[in-house]
Amino acid sequence: MRLLDSLTKKSILPDIDSRDKEGVLEALADTLSELSGRTREELVQVLVEREKLGSTGIGDGIAIPHGKLKTIDKLLLAFGRSRQGVDFDAMDGKPTHLFFVLITPDGSTGVHLKMLARISRLLKDSSFKERLVVADTRDDLYQIIKSEDSEF
């Protein structure tokens, strides 16, 4: 399973300006809304409900907000970066800079878990993370993800 099967250049936000968790979720949901035809509110609600169970801020500057939605028929994926960092209630208490957001159709647990695992594996590579942090443009971010995503 590859990220680029679902992630497009349009779903990459190189400079999220929000300073709080909800603002980040709204920015990412805006992008997914444009791609999926679902409302921003519907997507934000799914992500906020999941956050109530525990933060998806896994630490080391990374968060992977995710959820499931009955009204979609394909996996939705977006990436965002906050240069200044956001308090995302991460496990290590440090600001979060990199966000992969994933929403899958309800009932697609296998796909959901496989994509979460794929994202987690890629983000364990400190060189990959650093390149995402310092990249200049949306195109640069896309190329960095593409170069790593092709390696299995």
C-alpha positions as a LaTeX table, in Angstrom:
\begin{tabular}{lrrr}
\hline
Residue & $x$ (\AA) & $y$ (\AA) & $z$ (\AA) \\
\hline
Met1 & 0.00 & 0.00 & 0.00 \\
Arg2 & 1.46 & 3.33 & $-1.08$ \\
Leu3 & 0.67 & 6.80 & 0.23 \\
Leu4 & 0.60 & 8.22 & $-3.27$ \\
Asp5 & $-2.30$ & 5.92 & $-4.14$ \\
Ser6 & $-4.37$ & 8.43 & $-2.10$ \\
Leu7 & $-2.15$ & 11.47 & $-1.50$ \\
Thr8 & $-2.05$ & 14.12 & $-4.22$ \\
Lys9 & $-0.18$ & 17.42 & $-4.48$ \\
Lys10 & $-3.46$ & 19.20 & $-3.77$ \\
Ser11 & $-3.77$ & 17.35 & $-0.46$ \\
Ile12 & $-0.42$ & 18.65 & 0.80 \\
Leu13 & $-0.43$ & 21.79 & 2.96 \\
Pro14 & 3.14 & 23.10 & 3.24 \\
Asp15 & 2.38 & 25.89 & 5.72 \\
Ile16 & $-0.42$ & 25.39 & 8.22 \\
Asp17 & $-0.78$ & 28.68 & 10.07 \\
Ser18 & $-3.05$ & 27.54 & 12.89 \\
Arg19 & $-1.62$ & 27.60 & 16.39 \\
Asp20 & $-4.02$ & 25.04 & 17.92 \\
Lys21 & $-5.16$ & 21.48 & 17.41 \\
Glu22 & $-8.66$ & 22.28 & 16.18 \\
Gly23 & $-7.33$ & 24.78 & 13.64 \\
Val24 & $-4.95$ & 22.17 & 12.25 \\
Leu25 & $-7.77$ & 19.63 & 11.98 \\
Glu26 & $-9.95$ & 22.22 & 10.22 \\
Ala27 & $-7.20$ & 23.08 & 7.70 \\
Leu28 & $-6.60$ & 19.43 & 6.89 \\
Ala29 & $-10.35$ & 18.75 & 6.71 \\
Asp30 & $-10.74$ & 21.67 & 4.26 \\
Thr31 & $-8.33$ & 19.96 & 1.89 \\
Leu32 & $-10.04$ & 16.59 & 2.24 \\
Ser33 & $-13.43$ & 18.21 & 1.78 \\
Glu34 & $-12.40$ & 19.63 & $-1.59$ \\
Leu35 & $-11.19$ & 16.22 & $-2.72$ \\
Ser36 & $-14.04$ & 14.11 & $-1.37$ \\
Gly37 & $-17.16$ & 16.22 & $-1.62$ \\
Arg38 & $-17.81$ & 15.74 & 2.11 \\
Thr39 & $-18.33$ & 18.81 & 4.25 \\
Arg40 & $-15.50$ & 20.21 & 6.33 \\
Glu41 & $-17.72$ & 19.97 & 9.41 \\
Glu42 & $-18.38$ & 16.27 & 8.85 \\
Leu43 & $-14.66$ & 15.54 & 8.48 \\
Val44 & $-13.65$ & 17.68 & 11.46 \\
Gln45 & $-16.25$ & 15.94 & 13.61 \\
Val46 & $-14.78$ & 12.51 & 12.80 \\
Leu47 & $-11.27$ & 13.70 & 13.65 \\
Val48 & $-12.31$ & 15.50 & 16.85 \\
Glu49 & $-14.25$ & 12.45 & 18.05 \\
Arg50 & $-11.14$ & 10.31 & 17.57 \\
Glu51 & $-8.99$ & 12.86 & 19.44 \\
Lys52 & $-11.35$ & 12.58 & 22.41 \\
Leu53 & $-10.23$ & 8.96 & 22.78 \\
Gly54 & $-6.61$ & 10.09 & 23.05 \\
Ser55 & $-4.28$ & 12.35 & 21.14 \\
Thr56 & $-2.98$ & 11.15 & 17.79 \\
Gly57 & 0.14 & 13.24 & 18.47 \\
Ile58 & 2.63 & 10.40 & 18.68 \\
Gly59 & 5.60 & 12.56 & 19.61 \\
Asp60 & 8.84 & 13.55 & 17.92 \\
Gly61 & 6.97 & 16.33 & 16.08 \\
Ile62 & 4.46 & 13.97 & 14.45 \\
Ala63 & 0.68 & 13.49 & 14.56 \\
Ile64 & $-1.49$ & 11.11 & 12.57 \\
Pro65 & $-5.10$ & 12.23 & 13.07 \\
His66 & $-7.43$ & 9.58 & 11.72 \\
Gly67 & $-10.97$ & 8.30 & 11.74 \\
Lys68 & $-13.64$ & 6.39 & 9.89 \\
Leu69 & $-16.66$ & 7.71 & 8.03 \\
Lys70 & $-19.68$ & 5.83 & 6.69 \\
Thr71 & $-20.34$ & 8.27 & 3.86 \\
Ile72 & $-17.11$ & 7.75 & 1.90 \\
Asp73 & $-16.09$ & 4.89 & $-0.34$ \\
Lys74 & $-12.33$ & 5.43 & $-0.55$ \\
Leu75 & $-9.45$ & 6.30 & 1.70 \\
Leu76 & $-8.78$ & 10.03 & 2.15 \\
Leu77 & $-5.24$ & 11.17 & 2.94 \\
Ala78 & $-3.65$ & 14.58 & 3.41 \\
Phe79 & $-0.35$ & 15.90 & 4.72 \\
Gly80 & 0.29 & 19.18 & 6.46 \\
Arg81 & 3.24 & 20.92 & 7.99 \\
Ser82 & 3.40 & 23.62 & 10.63 \\
Arg83 & 6.76 & 25.37 & 10.64 \\
Gln84 & 6.16 & 26.98 & 14.04 \\
Gly85 & 4.73 & 23.82 & 15.62 \\
Val86 & 1.41 & 23.26 & 17.37 \\
Asp87 & 0.51 & 21.97 & 20.81 \\
Phe88 & $-1.23$ & 18.77 & 19.74 \\
Asp89 & $-1.18$ & 17.07 & 23.14 \\
Ala90 & 1.63 & 14.84 & 21.89 \\
Met91 & 2.89 & 12.05 & 24.11 \\
Asp92 & 6.26 & 13.76 & 24.57 \\
Gly93 & 4.69 & 17.18 & 25.25 \\
Lys94 & 6.65 & 18.80 & 22.40 \\
Pro95 & 5.20 & 20.84 & 19.51 \\
Thr96 & 3.97 & 18.94 & 16.47 \\
His97 & 5.13 & 19.94 & 12.99 \\
Leu98 & 4.16 & 17.08 & 10.67 \\
Phe99 & 0.61 & 15.84 & 10.18 \\
Phe100 & $-0.68$ & 12.96 & 8.10 \\
Val101 & $-4.47$ & 12.81 & 8.31 \\
Leu102 & $-6.30$ & 9.66 & 7.29 \\
Ile103 & $-10.03$ & 8.99 & 6.97 \\
Thr104 & $-11.22$ & 5.63 & 5.75 \\
Pro105 & $-14.65$ & 4.19 & 4.99 \\
Asp106 & $-16.36$ & 2.62 & 7.98 \\
Gly107 & $-15.79$ & $-1.12$ & 7.84 \\
Ser108 & $-12.36$ & $-0.92$ & 6.20 \\
Thr109 & $-10.33$ & $-1.69$ & 9.29 \\
Gly110 & $-7.65$ & $-3.59$ & 7.37 \\
Val111 & $-6.99$ & $-0.70$ & 4.98 \\
His112 & $-7.06$ & 1.77 & 7.87 \\
Leu113 & $-4.49$ & $-0.16$ & 9.91 \\
Lys114 & $-2.24$ & $-0.84$ & 6.92 \\
Met115 & $-2.07$ & 2.84 & 6.01 \\
Leu116 & $-1.41$ & 3.87 & 9.63 \\
Ala117 & 1.40 & 1.32 & 9.75 \\
Arg118 & 2.85 & 2.53 & 6.44 \\
Ile119 & 2.86 & 6.15 & 7.59 \\
Ser120 & 4.41 & 5.19 & 10.93 \\
Arg121 & 7.18 & 3.18 & 9.24 \\
Leu122 & 8.08 & 6.04 & 6.92 \\
Leu123 & 8.16 & 8.56 & 9.77 \\
Lys124 & 10.58 & 6.44 & 11.82 \\
Asp125 & 13.26 & 7.49 & 9.33 \\
Ser126 & 14.83 & 10.63 & 10.81 \\
Ser127 & 16.26 & 11.68 & 7.43 \\
Phe128 & 12.79 & 11.55 & 5.86 \\
Lys129 & 11.30 & 13.61 & 8.69 \\
Glu130 & 14.06 & 16.21 & 8.47 \\
Arg131 & 13.60 & 16.56 & 4.70 \\
Leu132 & 9.87 & 17.15 & 5.26 \\
Val133 & 10.59 & 19.80 & 7.87 \\
Val134 & 13.03 & 21.80 & 5.71 \\
Ala135 & 11.38 & 21.44 & 2.28 \\
Asp136 & 10.38 & 24.73 & 0.68 \\
Thr137 & 7.32 & 24.03 & $-1.46$ \\
Arg138 & 4.36 & 21.73 & $-1.95$ \\
Asp139 & 6.15 & 20.23 & $-4.96$ \\
Asp140 & 9.26 & 19.57 & $-2.86$ \\
Leu141 & 7.18 & 17.86 & $-0.18$ \\
Tyr142 & 5.42 & 15.74 & $-2.78$ \\
Gln143 & 8.75 & 14.66 & $-4.31$ \\
Ile144 & 10.19 & 13.76 & $-0.90$ \\
Ile145 & 7.15 & 11.63 & $-0.07$ \\
Lys146 & 7.23 & 10.09 & $-3.55$ \\
Ser147 & 10.89 & 9.12 & $-3.23$ \\
Glu148 & 10.32 & 7.34 & 0.08 \\
Asp149 & 6.92 & 5.91 & $-0.80$ \\
Ser150 & 8.31 & 3.97 & $-3.75$ \\
Glu151 & 10.68 & 2.04 & $-1.49$ \\
Phe152 & 9.07 & $-1.01$ & 0.08 \\
\hline
\end{tabular}
